[in-house]
């Protein structure tokens, strides 16, 4: 397997959908190619970070709008209306 072929099979490998015979060839290539190992690790990290960025956090949004903010918006609207 070439480096280019490894990249072509990367998503199938990571999703577990690569055929068993191709998995063996894929993993054999990883044994002898540090560049592809680094590429694979970077790709895995990118996927992990992407998923983490989509997970909501408690501090993303307040449970309710602060009263001071509502008052400030209403006051600003009253002066421009």
Secondary structure as GFF3:
##gff-version 3
##sequence-region A 1 81
A	DSSP	alpha_helix	3	15	.	.	.	ID=ss1
A	DSSP	alpha_helix	20	32	.	.	.	ID=ss2
A	DSSP	alpha_helix	34	54	.	.	.	ID=ss3
A	DSSP	alpha_helix	67	80	.	.	.	ID=ss4
###
